[in-house]
Amino acid sequence: MKPFCYLLAFLALAITWTACKSDTDIIPQTHGNVMVFNAVPGNVGYNLISVFVDTTQIANMLKTGDTSAFSTFRSQLYPVYIHAADNDTSIQTEMTIRNNHNFSFFLVYDTLPLQGQPKYTGLLTDDTLRRPEVNTVRLRVIDLGKTLLGQGDTASIQPITIAMDYDTALLYNGMSFRQVGDFRTVAPGPHKLYFRTFYDSVWVRRDSLAVNLVSDNNYTVYTSGSLMRNDQFKAFIYRHWR
């Protein structure tokens, strides 16, 4: 009889302890990670850019092509503040962090911003990526270089084309500004990527980027600046964490 009484007493104590726990105790804390990439050209007046998620600084004085470390946040919606130290301008946007996801936050130069806003903005991508097949590489391009043809009201945004290895592989044909390209499966090793406007002849290669791709990795190439300007256009490559 005594063992049975002891069991009842234990169950009563366990039920009482569970009932007294707060909601924050029983809801698991979920988090995600975010990293900042600066794709704003260095000659447009915004050379040093910082980013705050709510009140937490996640990027400090990034120059063109710089990246921050990963920062970890609880999963929820956050206000984001982007500040350019050069001319003391700021914009506000937002991002949603999801549980167990990695995000990339790209700083983008926009020659035609919203009324009264500085010429930069942000683009968030969810980069929780799968592993490539064995002995292959997954590669994508994000067009963050706003290429304009013409002046003033007659200026038009030019799509761009990206080919690899002297046009033996056409990766993207007619990418638009802020477009996040799908991943392409390519062979590991040294390659050269060529960039031209969509309306250029196939033989015109306005710029290029030499890369050496390591097997079993995901890579992102992102552009910066107008492809029509030799003093501005750049392309950068990033190997994602496994």
Backbone bond lengths (Angstrom), bond angles and torsions (degrees), N, CA, C in turn:
res aa  C-N    CA-C-N  psi(-1)  N-CA   C-N-CA  omega(-1)  CA-C   N-CA-C  phi
1 M - - - 1.459 - - 1.527 111.34 -
2 K 1.359 114.86 -40.96 1.463 117.91 -177.59 1.529 112.75 -60.86
3 P 1.348 118.77 -44.07 1.476 117.98 178.35 1.518 112.43 -57.73
4 F 1.334 116.63 -37.34 1.464 119.75 179.42 1.528 110.71 -65.30
5 C 1.330 117.19 -40.44 1.474 121.13 178.31 1.520 110.85 -64.78
6 Y 1.340 115.63 -40.42 1.459 118.71 178.07 1.527 110.80 -61.71
7 L 1.337 116.44 -39.35 1.465 120.72 179.84 1.518 110.94 -63.89
8 L 1.342 116.82 -43.34 1.464 120.12 178.61 1.523 111.30 -62.40
9 A 1.319 116.32 -40.62 1.468 120.17 179.93 1.523 110.91 -64.51
10 F 1.331 116.75 -40.61 1.463 120.80 179.19 1.525 111.75 -64.32
11 L 1.346 116.32 -42.97 1.464 120.06 179.38 1.517 111.33 -64.00
12 A 1.330 116.87 -40.08 1.465 120.28 179.01 1.517 110.97 -63.27
13 L 1.333 116.58 -40.94 1.461 120.84 178.84 1.521 111.29 -65.16
14 A 1.336 116.91 -41.11 1.462 120.85 -179.62 1.514 111.18 -64.89
15 I 1.351 117.02 -41.36 1.464 120.79 179.74 1.518 110.25 -65.26
16 T 1.345 116.96 -42.53 1.461 120.90 179.67 1.519 110.88 -62.49
17 W 1.356 118.75 -42.49 1.465 122.47 -179.19 1.523 111.10 -64.56
18 T 1.345 116.71 -41.46 1.457 120.46 179.73 1.515 111.09 -65.21
19 A 1.326 117.22 -41.37 1.459 120.96 -178.04 1.509 111.83 -65.96
20 C 1.331 117.83 -27.35 1.457 121.27 -176.93 1.523 112.67 -83.87
21 K 1.330 117.07 -11.86 1.460 118.61 -179.45 1.522 110.38 -69.55
22 S 1.343 116.92 145.57 1.460 120.89 179.78 1.514 110.21 -82.25
23 D 1.353 116.16 167.66 1.458 120.78 179.14 1.522 111.45 -61.42
24 T 1.325 116.35 -35.91 1.460 119.24 -178.51 1.517 111.91 -68.89
25 D 1.322 116.56 -22.03 1.460 119.59 178.68 1.523 111.92 -76.49
26 I 1.327 117.11 -34.50 1.455 119.23 -172.94 1.526 112.74 -96.58
27 I 1.352 118.86 -11.90 1.460 121.39 176.48 1.523 108.40 -91.79
28 P 1.323 118.63 122.09 1.468 119.78 -178.16 1.522 111.39 -64.87
29 Q 1.327 116.02 144.91 1.456 121.73 176.93 1.529 108.52 -81.50
30 T 1.325 117.85 118.92 1.462 121.86 -177.01 1.520 109.68 -111.93
31 H 1.338 115.83 143.46 1.453 120.49 -173.15 1.527 111.44 -141.04
32 G 1.329 114.99 159.71 1.451 122.74 172.88 1.519 109.20 -139.75
33 N 1.336 116.36 171.85 1.464 121.81 -176.72 1.522 110.69 -119.49
34 V 1.332 115.95 150.39 1.459 120.87 177.35 1.524 109.48 -140.47
35 M 1.339 115.55 141.32 1.464 123.11 177.66 1.526 108.43 -128.49
36 V 1.327 117.21 145.28 1.466 122.39 -176.71 1.527 110.10 -106.09
37 F 1.349 115.76 137.18 1.462 123.40 176.02 1.530 107.83 -122.98
38 N 1.326 117.32 130.61 1.463 119.87 179.54 1.528 110.13 -98.53
39 A 1.340 115.81 109.41 1.465 121.57 177.83 1.525 111.78 -107.78
40 V 1.332 117.64 16.14 1.465 121.22 177.83 1.526 108.63 -81.71
41 P 1.347 119.04 125.38 1.470 120.64 -178.66 1.523 111.90 -57.71
42 G 1.322 115.15 150.10 1.456 119.66 -175.48 1.512 115.01 -78.65
43 N 1.334 118.38 -7.39 1.465 119.70 -175.75 1.525 112.71 -114.83
44 V 1.327 117.07 28.21 1.464 119.47 -178.84 1.530 111.93 -116.50
45 G 1.343 116.82 8.79 1.457 119.71 174.38 1.511 115.77 98.73
46 Y 1.345 116.98 2.56 1.470 120.50 179.09 1.527 108.01 -128.45
47 N 1.321 116.10 76.51 1.460 120.25 -171.51 1.524 114.12 -87.95
48 L 1.315 117.72 -25.61 1.464 121.85 -175.32 1.520 108.50 -129.66
49 I 1.334 116.35 109.59 1.464 120.38 -173.15 1.524 110.13 -122.32
50 S 1.324 114.98 134.89 1.462 122.12 177.31 1.522 109.51 -117.74
51 V 1.328 116.00 153.46 1.462 121.54 -177.68 1.523 109.09 -131.94
52 F 1.335 115.12 135.66 1.458 122.33 175.82 1.521 109.04 -121.76
53 V 1.317 116.63 132.76 1.464 122.30 169.39 1.518 106.29 -101.56
54 D 1.325 115.25 109.66 1.463 121.35 -169.85 1.532 107.48 58.37
55 T 1.316 119.02 -115.84 1.464 120.58 -179.91 1.524 112.58 -104.87
56 T 1.335 117.45 4.37 1.469 121.38 -176.88 1.525 110.50 -98.90
57 Q 1.322 117.01 124.33 1.458 120.69 177.92 1.526 109.48 -80.05
58 I 1.342 116.12 125.75 1.464 120.24 -179.35 1.524 112.29 -113.56
59 A 1.332 117.59 -10.22 1.465 121.31 176.66 1.519 108.10 -147.02
60 N 1.335 116.15 134.59 1.458 120.61 -174.70 1.522 110.67 -125.47
61 M 1.332 115.83 111.83 1.464 122.68 172.82 1.533 112.32 54.20
62 L 1.320 117.20 51.29 1.463 120.46 179.93 1.524 110.67 -74.87
63 K 1.335 115.84 136.35 1.461 121.93 171.53 1.525 109.24 -95.48
64 T 1.326 116.19 173.59 1.462 120.65 -179.78 1.527 110.78 -56.35
65 G 1.323 116.36 128.24 1.458 121.44 179.40 1.511 114.53 86.93
66 D 1.342 117.64 -8.51 1.464 120.56 178.57 1.526 110.93 -74.43
67 T 1.330 115.46 153.27 1.460 121.97 173.39 1.521 108.90 -128.27
68 S 1.318 115.38 155.45 1.460 120.65 175.57 1.524 109.32 -95.23
69 A 1.312 116.05 175.08 1.464 120.80 168.97 1.527 108.69 -79.45
70 F 1.336 116.63 166.11 1.457 120.13 173.64 1.526 109.85 -68.10
71 S 1.330 115.94 139.68 1.464 122.49 170.91 1.522 108.09 -119.35
72 T 1.319 116.69 142.55 1.459 122.12 -175.51 1.521 110.09 -108.41
73 F 1.345 115.25 133.00 1.454 121.13 -179.31 1.519 110.19 -135.47
74 R 1.311 114.57 153.18 1.454 120.04 173.65 1.532 108.83 -66.63
75 S 1.311 116.61 147.05 1.463 121.91 -176.10 1.525 110.97 -70.04
76 Q 1.338 115.65 113.08 1.458 121.75 176.62 1.526 108.48 -178.38
77 L 1.327 116.28 179.73 1.459 122.69 176.29 1.525 109.59 -85.79
78 Y 1.354 116.43 134.52 1.462 121.40 -178.97 1.529 110.68 -128.08
79 P 1.336 117.29 146.42 1.461 119.45 165.97 1.523 109.37 -76.15
80 V 1.329 116.53 145.18 1.464 121.85 -179.65 1.526 108.23 -125.43
81 Y 1.328 115.76 133.97 1.459 121.65 -179.68 1.528 108.51 -119.59
82 I 1.333 115.76 124.60 1.466 122.32 179.20 1.523 107.55 -110.74
83 H 1.333 116.19 126.30 1.464 120.50 -174.39 1.526 110.24 -128.47
84 A 1.335 116.13 128.23 1.461 122.32 175.27 1.522 108.63 -101.11
85 A 1.336 115.48 117.96 1.463 119.77 -175.12 1.529 112.13 -71.62
86 D 1.341 117.49 -28.03 1.462 120.92 -174.54 1.526 112.22 -56.39
87 N 1.334 115.75 -45.67 1.464 119.01 -177.45 1.523 112.29 -125.05
88 D 1.330 115.96 17.37 1.466 122.16 173.95 1.527 111.92 53.06
89 T 1.332 115.86 50.30 1.464 120.83 175.81 1.523 109.23 -113.59
90 S 1.331 115.60 154.68 1.463 120.52 -178.95 1.519 109.84 -144.61
91 I 1.328 115.57 151.84 1.458 121.24 169.43 1.517 108.09 -133.25
92 Q 1.327 115.59 159.17 1.463 120.99 177.38 1.515 109.70 -119.94
93 T 1.313 116.17 136.94 1.453 122.43 173.99 1.529 106.94 -139.99
94 E 1.321 118.22 -156.16 1.462 119.90 179.41 1.522 109.66 -153.14
95 M 1.322 115.68 162.31 1.461 121.33 174.56 1.521 109.19 -147.39
96 T 1.329 115.37 149.75 1.457 121.88 176.16 1.521 108.81 -110.44
97 I 1.324 116.03 119.73 1.461 122.25 176.82 1.524 108.66 -91.02
98 R 1.325 116.37 132.99 1.461 121.57 -179.81 1.524 110.35 -112.77
99 N 1.316 114.97 153.08 1.452 121.82 -176.48 1.527 111.85 -61.31
100 N 1.344 115.37 129.66 1.468 122.83 175.50 1.528 113.27 59.44
101 H 1.333 116.86 30.68 1.461 121.25 176.47 1.524 109.43 -116.69
102 N 1.339 115.00 148.60 1.461 121.71 172.87 1.526 108.81 -105.79
103 F 1.323 115.97 134.08 1.458 121.35 -177.98 1.525 110.43 -121.85
104 S 1.338 114.90 147.23 1.461 121.90 170.99 1.520 107.95 -112.79
105 F 1.333 115.68 131.07 1.464 121.13 179.08 1.525 107.54 -115.07
106 F 1.342 115.90 108.72 1.458 121.88 -176.03 1.529 110.16 -95.09
107 L 1.327 115.61 131.47 1.459 121.64 172.34 1.518 107.88 -87.57
108 V 1.335 116.71 124.69 1.460 122.49 -168.13 1.525 109.86 -123.00
109 Y 1.336 116.25 135.95 1.462 121.74 174.44 1.519 109.12 -86.13
110 D 1.326 116.49 126.94 1.463 122.20 -178.37 1.520 108.50 -124.09
111 T 1.327 116.52 111.33 1.464 120.26 -176.97 1.522 112.55 -72.07
112 L 1.322 117.46 -15.15 1.466 121.22 179.56 1.530 108.90 -125.69
113 P 1.342 117.53 72.97 1.466 120.36 -175.81 1.522 111.67 -76.82
114 L 1.321 115.78 175.34 1.452 120.37 172.58 1.523 109.82 -63.17
115 Q 1.323 115.96 156.30 1.456 121.14 -176.63 1.528 111.45 -53.46
116 G 1.336 115.46 125.55 1.452 120.72 175.73 1.511 115.41 78.20
117 Q 1.344 118.33 5.84 1.459 121.47 -178.22 1.532 110.86 -101.99
118 P 1.344 117.61 150.95 1.470 119.99 173.43 1.531 110.60 -61.86
119 K 1.323 115.60 164.79 1.465 120.18 -175.10 1.528 112.15 -88.66
120 Y 1.305 116.59 50.85 1.460 120.26 172.66 1.521 108.89 -151.12
121 T 1.313 115.08 158.04 1.460 120.97 -178.87 1.526 107.94 -154.75
122 G 1.332 117.03 -171.66 1.454 120.78 -179.45 1.519 111.53 -128.53
123 L 1.324 115.92 153.13 1.463 122.62 176.80 1.523 107.79 -134.98
124 L 1.333 116.56 122.43 1.467 122.05 -178.42 1.522 109.68 -103.33
125 T 1.332 116.41 130.31 1.461 121.13 174.72 1.522 109.22 -122.18
126 D 1.322 115.66 142.09 1.465 122.12 177.14 1.522 107.77 -89.36
127 D 1.317 116.29 110.41 1.462 121.02 -172.89 1.521 112.35 -113.34
128 T 1.320 115.41 46.39 1.454 120.89 171.19 1.527 106.28 -86.69
129 L 1.313 116.69 95.02 1.459 122.35 -163.00 1.524 111.90 -107.16
130 R 1.321 115.41 151.76 1.459 120.37 174.40 1.524 110.10 -86.56
131 R 1.306 115.93 158.24 1.459 121.32 177.98 1.528 109.91 -71.89
132 P 1.327 117.73 144.63 1.469 119.89 174.71 1.524 111.02 -68.04
133 E 1.316 115.22 165.10 1.455 119.54 171.29 1.532 109.11 -63.38
134 V 1.315 116.12 156.86 1.467 120.79 -177.67 1.528 110.42 -57.85
135 N 1.331 115.22 135.33 1.470 123.34 177.71 1.528 113.09 64.03
136 T 1.323 116.14 28.51 1.462 120.43 173.36 1.524 109.20 -132.22
137 V 1.325 114.96 173.72 1.465 122.74 178.08 1.521 107.84 -131.83
138 R 1.328 116.15 143.33 1.465 120.83 172.16 1.528 107.99 -107.19
139 L 1.342 115.57 127.18 1.464 122.36 -173.65 1.521 109.34 -131.87
140 R 1.327 116.13 136.15 1.461 120.16 174.22 1.523 109.25 -135.01
141 V 1.335 115.54 162.59 1.463 122.33 176.32 1.520 108.41 -124.14
142 I 1.340 116.24 139.27 1.463 122.73 172.74 1.522 107.36 -117.73
143 D 1.330 116.70 122.68 1.467 120.91 -178.16 1.525 109.52 -87.65
144 L 1.324 115.72 102.14 1.463 121.34 178.88 1.526 111.35 -113.43
145 G 1.336 116.97 11.55 1.460 121.26 177.78 1.515 109.66 -104.34
146 K 1.313 117.14 105.11 1.466 120.43 -176.27 1.525 109.22 -75.30
147 T 1.330 116.12 105.68 1.459 122.22 -176.81 1.520 109.58 -95.76
148 L 1.335 115.94 113.92 1.461 121.76 -179.00 1.519 110.21 -107.24
149 L 1.326 115.65 142.24 1.457 122.45 173.88 1.516 107.61 -117.97
150 G 1.338 116.52 124.10 1.456 120.34 -177.26 1.514 111.43 99.90
151 Q 1.334 115.83 -179.08 1.452 122.15 -176.20 1.526 111.00 -126.93
152 G 1.336 115.53 151.36 1.457 121.59 172.65 1.512 113.51 58.11
153 D 1.349 115.23 -136.11 1.462 120.82 -175.76 1.521 112.79 -68.38
154 T 1.327 116.94 -18.05 1.469 119.53 -178.52 1.529 112.27 -91.58
155 A 1.329 117.28 -2.48 1.464 120.38 -178.66 1.525 110.09 -67.20
156 S 1.319 115.80 141.22 1.462 121.01 178.34 1.521 109.53 -128.97
157 I 1.327 115.19 144.11 1.461 120.58 179.31 1.524 109.09 -77.21
158 Q 1.321 115.91 129.48 1.456 121.35 -177.40 1.527 111.22 -98.24
159 P 1.332 117.88 125.17 1.468 119.02 170.80 1.519 109.71 -68.99
160 I 1.331 116.28 157.89 1.462 119.66 -179.15 1.525 110.44 -123.04
161 T 1.317 114.42 159.09 1.461 122.66 178.64 1.523 108.59 -119.68
162 I 1.330 116.29 138.16 1.465 121.37 179.55 1.521 108.83 -122.51
163 A 1.321 115.57 122.82 1.465 121.88 177.19 1.522 108.60 -121.20
164 M 1.323 115.32 165.60 1.462 120.23 -177.52 1.521 109.83 -130.31
165 D 1.322 115.66 139.49 1.464 122.10 173.31 1.529 112.08 56.96
166 Y 1.330 115.04 63.33 1.469 121.85 177.51 1.524 112.27 53.87
167 D 1.337 114.44 45.21 1.465 122.03 173.92 1.525 114.04 67.48
168 T 1.328 117.66 16.19 1.462 118.42 174.92 1.529 110.87 -74.36
169 A 1.342 116.65 -18.47 1.466 121.00 176.28 1.523 108.46 -137.20
170 L 1.322 116.82 116.19 1.460 122.14 176.95 1.523 107.81 -90.18
171 L 1.332 116.69 109.80 1.461 120.13 -175.48 1.522 112.09 -82.26
172 Y 1.337 116.51 -48.43 1.467 121.34 -179.14 1.520 108.31 -143.11
173 N 1.312 115.60 137.06 1.457 120.38 -178.36 1.522 109.41 -123.95
174 G 1.335 116.22 99.27 1.456 120.53 178.91 1.516 113.72 91.61
175 M 1.337 117.30 46.94 1.463 120.34 176.60 1.523 109.79 -71.61
176 S 1.324 116.40 142.57 1.457 121.19 178.95 1.526 110.54 -102.81
177 F 1.322 115.49 161.43 1.459 121.99 -179.30 1.526 110.83 -56.05
178 R 1.336 116.76 131.81 1.462 126.24 -179.37 1.528 112.85 72.60
179 Q 1.324 117.69 10.60 1.462 119.34 178.23 1.522 110.35 -77.57
180 V 1.331 115.47 133.01 1.464 122.34 175.71 1.521 107.62 -99.09
181 G 1.315 116.54 108.56 1.455 120.38 -176.18 1.518 112.69 -70.41
182 D 1.325 115.76 149.99 1.460 120.50 173.05 1.530 109.38 -66.64
183 F 1.324 115.38 153.96 1.463 119.23 177.51 1.527 110.28 -70.59
184 R 1.331 114.74 138.41 1.456 122.35 174.77 1.530 108.46 -111.03
185 T 1.311 116.37 141.40 1.464 120.79 176.69 1.522 108.84 -90.63
186 V 1.340 116.04 122.89 1.464 121.34 -178.80 1.523 108.88 -131.95
187 A 1.316 115.23 168.72 1.464 120.71 179.04 1.529 109.68 -78.88
188 P 1.319 117.99 146.50 1.470 120.08 174.74 1.524 110.76 -68.95
189 G 1.344 115.24 166.77 1.452 120.40 177.65 1.517 112.48 113.55
190 P 1.336 117.62 -172.51 1.466 121.55 -179.25 1.524 111.57 -75.41
191 H 1.322 115.53 138.14 1.464 122.21 177.36 1.523 108.57 -144.50
192 K 1.324 115.02 168.00 1.459 120.78 173.31 1.519 108.65 -132.67
193 L 1.335 115.44 126.97 1.457 121.51 178.28 1.524 109.11 -99.10
194 Y 1.336 115.89 137.41 1.459 121.69 -178.96 1.526 109.55 -117.82
195 F 1.334 114.81 139.25 1.457 121.72 -177.31 1.526 109.30 -119.85
196 R 1.316 116.41 133.44 1.459 121.72 174.42 1.525 108.04 -149.33
197 T 1.328 117.09 164.60 1.456 118.65 175.17 1.524 109.05 -75.05
198 F 1.303 115.63 157.81 1.458 121.85 -176.43 1.526 111.81 -60.08
199 Y 1.341 116.53 -29.73 1.463 120.67 -175.17 1.525 112.75 -94.62
200 D 1.324 118.05 -0.66 1.462 120.74 176.19 1.522 110.77 -70.92
201 S 1.329 114.99 157.01 1.460 120.08 170.29 1.523 109.43 -62.89
202 V 1.316 116.07 152.50 1.458 120.77 -179.78 1.524 111.48 -59.24
203 W 1.336 116.92 -23.11 1.462 120.59 -177.77 1.526 112.32 -86.56
204 V 1.316 117.51 -8.62 1.463 120.48 179.61 1.526 109.02 -86.25
205 R 1.314 116.09 122.44 1.463 121.06 176.41 1.520 106.87 -124.96
206 R 1.319 116.27 102.34 1.464 120.15 -171.98 1.522 112.40 -74.09
207 D 1.322 117.53 -29.41 1.462 120.39 178.24 1.521 108.61 -158.85
208 S 1.339 115.95 167.53 1.461 119.64 -177.11 1.522 109.96 -148.23
209 L 1.324 115.02 164.05 1.461 122.23 177.86 1.521 108.20 -141.74
210 A 1.331 116.66 120.03 1.463 121.45 176.34 1.528 108.86 -86.29
211 V 1.331 116.58 132.91 1.464 121.35 -178.23 1.521 109.23 -134.32
212 N 1.319 115.35 155.25 1.467 121.58 173.23 1.522 106.84 -127.70
213 L 1.318 117.15 105.23 1.455 122.91 -170.43 1.526 110.53 -94.02
214 V 1.326 115.32 125.23 1.462 121.65 -179.41 1.523 109.00 -89.52
215 S 1.310 116.45 134.91 1.461 122.61 -176.27 1.523 112.15 -55.56
216 D 1.340 115.03 148.15 1.469 123.61 173.89 1.526 112.85 68.28
217 N 1.338 117.07 31.94 1.460 121.26 179.25 1.526 110.95 -129.74
218 N 1.344 114.52 157.21 1.462 122.94 172.06 1.530 108.96 -101.97
219 Y 1.338 116.33 136.13 1.463 121.44 179.84 1.532 110.03 -128.76
220 T 1.334 114.57 145.92 1.460 121.25 170.37 1.521 108.89 -121.65
221 V 1.331 115.95 128.33 1.464 122.59 170.05 1.520 106.84 -104.13
222 Y 1.334 117.39 129.67 1.462 119.60 177.22 1.524 109.60 -129.54
223 T 1.328 114.80 143.64 1.457 121.07 -175.39 1.524 110.28 -99.12
224 S 1.326 114.76 160.93 1.461 121.85 -179.70 1.521 108.60 -144.21
225 G 1.333 116.82 127.87 1.456 120.56 175.85 1.516 113.69 85.62
226 S 1.327 114.65 169.81 1.458 121.74 -176.35 1.521 111.52 -76.41
227 L 1.325 115.74 131.34 1.461 121.21 177.93 1.528 111.56 -66.91
228 M 1.329 117.47 -16.73 1.461 121.57 179.53 1.529 111.86 -82.80
229 R 1.336 116.99 -5.31 1.467 120.35 -177.06 1.524 110.10 -120.65
230 N 1.327 115.46 115.25 1.462 120.29 179.97 1.523 112.51 -65.97
231 D 1.340 116.65 -25.52 1.461 120.22 -178.29 1.523 112.36 -85.33
232 Q 1.338 117.32 3.05 1.456 118.86 -172.63 1.526 113.77 -130.07
233 F 1.321 117.74 -39.41 1.463 120.09 -172.75 1.525 111.62 -70.28
234 K 1.324 115.23 133.76 1.462 122.06 173.27 1.526 108.20 -144.46
235 A 1.327 114.96 156.55 1.464 120.83 173.74 1.524 108.09 -130.13
236 F 1.324 115.90 140.09 1.459 122.26 -177.48 1.528 108.99 -126.81
237 I 1.326 116.11 153.62 1.457 120.44 178.98 1.523 109.40 -125.58
238 Y 1.330 114.90 143.33 1.468 121.44 -179.84 1.525 109.05 -133.65
239 R 1.330 116.41 131.35 1.467 121.08 174.70 1.521 108.59 -94.67
240 H 1.319 116.29 121.78 1.455 121.20 -176.34 1.521 111.03 -72.31
241 W 1.331 113.93 151.13 1.459 120.00 172.96 1.515 108.99 -63.72
242 R 1.306 116.39 145.10 1.467 120.43 179.89 1.523 110.41 -68.10
